[in-house]
Structure formats: C-alpha cells, structure tokens
C-alpha cells in the first residue's frame, strides 16, 4: 500500500495544500480558548511567590483556580521569569514538541513498514492531529495534556531499548504532576513490569519534592482542594466527556455517584482484562492506549482537551487496519478510524450545549466523544507479536473474566473473520 503521489514535487504540493487548509481551518473555526489555563498557571505561581499560597488563587473574574498537586506548581515556577506573551509562546512550543515526538514514535514506524515517504506521512499525520478537537483545545487553552501523554509514551519507548531500566520515570512524573495518569502505574503492576517500581518511586519522590517546596499548601491540596469540585467545574457541563459527565447529563434526579462508581468498576474490569490480553499478545502500545482510554472514562472530570489520551488508541486502530490482509476487515477498521477522526475533529458535542431535552439526538450528540472512548476500550484491536489482530475465544473470555485477578491471562489466538473548556 502506498500513499499517492509518488513524486517529490507531488508530495510537496499536496503537503503544502494540506498544511494551508489546516491552518485556515484552525484560524477560522470557533472555540478559541484564549490561553485560559496558561493564565491560571501564570497567576498561580505569581500568587504563590507573593503570598505563599497556591489554592486560594482564582483567576480574576472566574471561579477557577489551580487544581494540580504542589509538584505541578513547583514545575511551573520558571514562569516567574517570563512575561505573559513569552509564557504563551513557551506553552505552544512545548505542546508542539510533544506532539511531534508522539507522531514520530507512533506514526513513523507505520510509514517505514508500509514503505511510505516518511516526511510526507509525518506531515499529513500532523495535519490530522492538529485538527482534532482535543488537540486544538489543549493548545488553545495552554494545557499540559500533550506533555503528559509524551511523558507516558516515553516510557513505552524506553522499555524497548537499552535504557529499559529507566522505564517508569515518565509515568511517575506524570502521576505526580496530575493524578489521573496514576492508572498507568496500575497497568505496569497488572502486567508485572519492573517499571512499576520505578514509577512508584519517582511518583513518591516527586510528590515529596512538592511537599518540601510548599508544605502548608501540600496539606491544603490533599485535604481540601482535591475534594472541592467547584474549583474544577460542573459535572454535567457538556465538555465533561467522562462517564460521570454522561451520567450527570441524564438528569440530576439520578443517583449519579453510585451509578458512576458501578460503571467505573465495569470499565476497570474490561480494562484489566484487555491489558492482560495485550500483554500476552506482546502489544505494549495497545496496553498504553487502553489505559489512556480508561483514564478518560473513569476520571470524574474529563474535559474535551483531556481526550488527547485517545491518540494512541487511534493509531493502533489505523495501524491494525493497514496491516490486515483481509480486505473486508481492513475496510471496517479504517472506516472506524476515519469515523472517529471525523467526529473528534467536528466539535459536535458543542452543538448540543443549549439543546433542551433528552432525546436520542441530544444523548448521542452531547456524549459523542464519550461513546468513542467506550467503543475504543471495548473494540480497539489488539495485535499479535507479528502485528496481526489477536483475541481470545468466547469460552476463554468467560473463564478469564470469572477468574480475574489471579493466574495468567489466556493465550491469544487469531481473531476470526467477522467477529474539549476546562482543566
């Protein structure tokens, strides 16, 4: 399979047109966020310097303040040396570098295997990535999500080379910076990887650094700010594409917390089963992709920009489709990829923000990104060691679920045919 055109001039022309079209779309599309979160970070570190406090700062004119552990504030102290516009420029630059690394790590191997021109494939994938609503919002808010995804996937790359003993450092730092990525430590423990110990040690050490830098504020975070959901935003706000957000939008009369807890346990059970399957199949990227997807689902708050954690799952979906020798299966997987790509680019959830009622259109449209995350958790293919899709049989699946938590995961067999807003 080749990417047309085949001449250098044709590639340059096509890529220039794609970059121009992407730039125009990004310039005119509604929903620019005005670097809101950079403003929160910037104001917080200056407030900390002046008053010694972190969590009583609110961005002027809003109810939003700093929501991360003290270690994150410690990492942001260099902003004290920057003016406002340089701080915004650094935020954009860091997100751009993180995105470039993610694409190089995940897309470049596909281009080499498929025999595509690598710089051309990288350029086109960068355009597709830039158009995604979560990526647009991460950059426009000045958020840290792409940096955290890059930190976590850096461990995936480290585990494959001579620096494998360092694997776990990225996950540990990400978990200390923001609590949600701590599920990746659970992934390492579940798959019995040595990196789990490294990640735990780094997370504890980084958290200790945050405590030493701001002992009083560290106590305030763990006892007060962490539990104050008003600092984050309303669960039912349309940008919250987590299980909790979807439940909250169904109606305030529902026992939302109980339903969220029960559904989260189901999601974690599916996640645990599938990551063990990925481990046995030798598909580490699928394990990371499933874990990032589960993070988005079980977190009480998953704003649209947090959904950059779905990027690895989209890559696995496309890669498996490209590898499949079965034409019908290849068509299904690639159609699923392009459908997910189109929906995540569309900003469709925002169309339902002011739509009253609970009709099927509101239900599907307002929870479109949540539904994609659920579909990826359940249906994202897992590749065998040769790259071909691998799943367990129905009987083995039942046995594995019944015996979850003990013993080894079932061996993989070939799959039969047919079978964005706020912090």
N, C-alpha and C positions, 0 to 999 in steps of 0.2 A: 504494500500500500504506500502511495507517495502523495505528498502534498504538492498540488499544482500551484503555480507554474514551475517549470524545471530550469529556467534560465535565471542567471543572476539579475539581469535587468528586470525581468518579470517579477522576481521576488521583491526587489527594491520598490518597484512601482506599487505592487499590491500591499506591501507592508506600510509604505508611506500613506496610501489611501486609508488603510485600517487605522493607523495612528491618528490621522487627521479627523476621521469620522468619530473616533473615540474621544478625542479632545473636544470636538464640537458638542457631542452629547453631554460630556461632563460639565461643559461650560453653561449649557442652557437648561439642563434638567433641573427641576425644582428639588428642594430639600437640602440646600447648602446649610451647614450647621454652624458656620462662623467660629470654628475653633473653640467651641464652648468648653470642652473638657480641658483643653490646654489652659484656658482661663482659670478653671478650678485648681488645676495643679499649680499654676503660676501664683495665684493668690494664696494658696495654702502654704507654700514654702516661704513666701514673704511674711505671711502672718505668723508662722512658726518662728521665724527669725526675730520678729518684733515682740511677740508676746509669750513665746514658749509653748503655745497651744496649737494643736492641729485640728481637732474635731469640733471645735466651736466656730470654725470659719464657715461662712456661707457666701457663695458668690453673690455680690450685690444685686438686689432685685429678684433673687430666686430663693428657693428653699433647699438648694442643692449644695452639699459640701463634699469633703474628701471621704471616700468610702473604703480605701485600701488600708492594709496594716501599716504600722510605722516604718517598716523596712522599705516600702514603696516610697514614702515621703523622703526617707534618707537617700534613696537612689535619685530623687529628683532635685536634690539640693543644688546641683550645678546650674539650675535655672536662675539662681540668685545672681549669677554672673552675666545673665543675658537680659536684654531689653525684650519687650513684648514681641515685636516682629521677628527678631532672631530666634526667640523661643518657638514661634510658629514654624519658622523655616527649618529648625532642627527637628521638630516633630514630623514634618512632612518628609524630610530626608531620611530619618530613621525608619519610618514606615515603608518608604520606597526601597531602602536597602534590604529590609526584612522580606519584603515581597519578592525582590529579585532572588534572594537566597532560596526562598521556598520554591520558586519556579525552577531554579537551577537544580535543586535537589530532587524534585519530583517529576518535572516535565522533560528535562534534558535526557535522562535515561530512556524515556519513551521515544524521543526523537532519534536517539542513536540506534535503538533496536529496530525502529521502523524504517531506518535509512533516510530520514528527513534531513533537510538542511537545518542545522541546529540553531543558528542565529535567527533564521526565519521562523522556526517553530517557537522559539523563545519570545520573539516579538509579538506574534499572533496570540500566544497564550497570555502575555502581559496585557494585551488589549482586552481579552475576555475577562481576565481577573479584575482589571480596573473598572469594568462596567458593573460588576456585582454590587448590589445594594449594600451588603455588609462591608465590603472594602471601601466603597465610596464614603459611607458614614464613618468608618474608622479614621480615614484620612481627614475628612471634613470636620469631625469633632476634635481631632487631635488626640485620639485614643491610643492605648498601648497594646491593643489586642494582637496586631500583626507581629509585634516584637515578642510577645509571649508564645505565639504559635511557632515562631522561628526558634526560640529557646528550646521548646519541647522537641521539635523535629531535629534540632542539632544533636540531641541525644540519640535519635534514630540513626543519624549518620555516623556519630562517634562509635556506636555499637558495631558497626560494620568494618571498622578499620583498626589500625594499630593503636589508636587511642581509646580502645574499648573500655579500658579501666576508668576512664573519665566519664563514661556514660552515666547519666543520672544527675550531673551537675545542673544542666539546663532545666530539668523538671523540678529539682529542688529550689532553684532560684525563682522559677515561675510560680511555684506553690507558695513561697514566702512572700512574693510580690502581690499575689491575688489568690484567694482561697480556692476558687473553682478548679484550677489545674491540679490540685492535690489528688484528684481522681486518677491521674496518671501514675502516682505512686502506688495506688491500688492496683493498677494494671501491671506494674512491674512486680508487685508482690504476688498477684494472681498467677503470673507466668513464671514465677520463681527465678527472676533475673537478679544477678548480683547488683545491678544498677539500683535496685530498690533501696539497699542500704546506703549507697552514696547519696541518693536523692533525699532520703530521710535526714541524713547527717547534714547535708547542705541546707535543707529547709529549716532545721532546728537552729543551725549556726546563723543563718541569715535573719531569722526571727529574733535571735538573741542580740544581733547587731542593732536591729530596730529598737529593741527594748533598752539597750545601753544608750542609744542616741536620744531616746525620749521615754524614760521610764514611766513618768506620770501619764503621758499620752498613750503608751502601750496598755496600761491598765484601763484607760478610758475606752480604748478600742475594743478590747476583749470583753469588757463588762457592760458597755453602753452602746457605742457607735455601731458595733457589729449587728446588734439586735434592733436598731432603730430603722425600720424600713421606710419611714417617712423621708429619710435622707436620700433614699435611692429613687423612689417614685412609686406610683400606684401599680399594684399587680395587674390590674385589668387594662392598663394602657396598651394601646394596640402595638407598640413597639416591643412589648414583652412577649417574645415568641417561645417561652418555655411552657412546660406542662402547667405550671401554676398560673401563667398568664392565660392560657386557653381555658382553664377551669374558671378563673375569675370572670372571664367574659361571658361564660354561660349564664351567670346570674349570681347576685350577692346572697340569695337565699340558700345556696348550696353549702354543704359543709366542706368548704374549699380546702382547708388544711388537711382534713382526713383523706379526701379524695386524692389530693396531691401526694401525700405520703404513700398511699396504697399504689398509685400509678407509678411513682418513682421506684418503689420496690420491684414492681414488674419490669420496668425499664432496666434496672440494675441487674436483675436476674438474666434478662435477654443479653445484656452487655457482657456479663461474666461468661455466659455460655459461648457467645460468639468470639470473644477474645481468646478463650481457651482453644477454640477451633482454629482460629488464625495462628495461634502459637504452634499448634501441632502441624499445621499446613506450611509453616515457615514463612508466613506473610506478615512481617513485622509492621509494614506500613498500614495494612488493614487493621491491625491491633490499635495503632495510634489513631487511625481515622475513626474507628468505632468509639474509642474513649473520648475523643473530642466531641463527637456527636452526642454521646451520653451526657457529657458535661453540660451541653446546651439544654438538654431536655430536663435534667433533674435540678439544675440551679433554679432557685425561686425567681430570680430575675435574669432573663436572657434578652437583652436589648438586641435590636437588629444587627448592630455592629459587632456583637459578640459571636455572631454566626460565621465569622471567618474561620472558626474551628471546623466548619464543614468542608473547607478547601481540600484537605487530604482525602476525604471520602469521595468528593467529585473526581479527583484524579484517579483513585482506584476504580471507580465506576467506568470512566473513559478508557483507562488502560486495559481493563478486562475485556471490554467490548472490542478494542482494537486487536487484542491477542486471539480472540475466539476464532477457531477455524470454521465454526458453524455459522453460515450466513444469517439464518433466522435469529439466532441468539445474538450475534453481533449487531444486527439491526435493532433488536429490542434494547440492548444495553446502551447503545449510542443514542437511541431515541430518548431513553430515560435520562441520559446525561444532558442532552440538549434541552429537554423539557425543564429539568431542574435549573439549568443555567439560565434559561429564559425567564422562569418565574423569579429566581433570585435577583435577576437584573431589573425586573419590571417595577419593583416598588409597589406591588399590587396590594400589600396589606394596608398601605396608607389610604387606599381608595375607600376603605370601609371604616375609617376613623369616626366619621359623623353619621354613619348609616344606622338608623334605629332598627330594633327588632332582632330576631334570632333565626332568620330564615336560612336556608341551605347556602345561599349565595354569601350572606354575611359570615356564616360559620366557616365556609371553605376559604373565602377571600381573606377574611381577617386573621385566619390561622394558617395561611398558605405555607409560610416558612417553617412553622412548627410541624406541619404534615410532611414536608420534605425531610425534615430531620428524623421523624419517626420512620418514614419509608427507607431512609438510608441505614438506620440502625438495624432494621429487620431484613432489608433486601439487598444491601450492598454486597456484591460478590466477594468471596474470599478466594484468593489464588493459591494453587498448589506450588510446590517448590519449582516446578517447571514454568509457572506462570499461568497454567490453566485453572479455571474455576474449580473449587473443591468444596463439597458439603458432605454432611453425614446423611445416612439413610434415615427414614422416618422412625424406624424402630430404635436406632441408636440415639436419635434425638430425644425420644421419650425417656430412654434409660439414663441419658446424660442429665436431663433436667431433674429426674427423680433423685439422682444421686449427686446433685450439685453440691460442691463444697468438699468432696472427698474423691480420692483416686485420680487417675489420669483422664484427660479428655479423650473421646473416641477418635480413632484414626480417621483421617479424611479419605473419602472415596470420590471418584469423578462424579460431577453433577450430571444427572440425566437431562436429556433434552426436554424442553417444555415445562420442565419443572420451574434596623436598624434600629437620634433620640436621646438614650441616656446611658449612664455608667452601668 
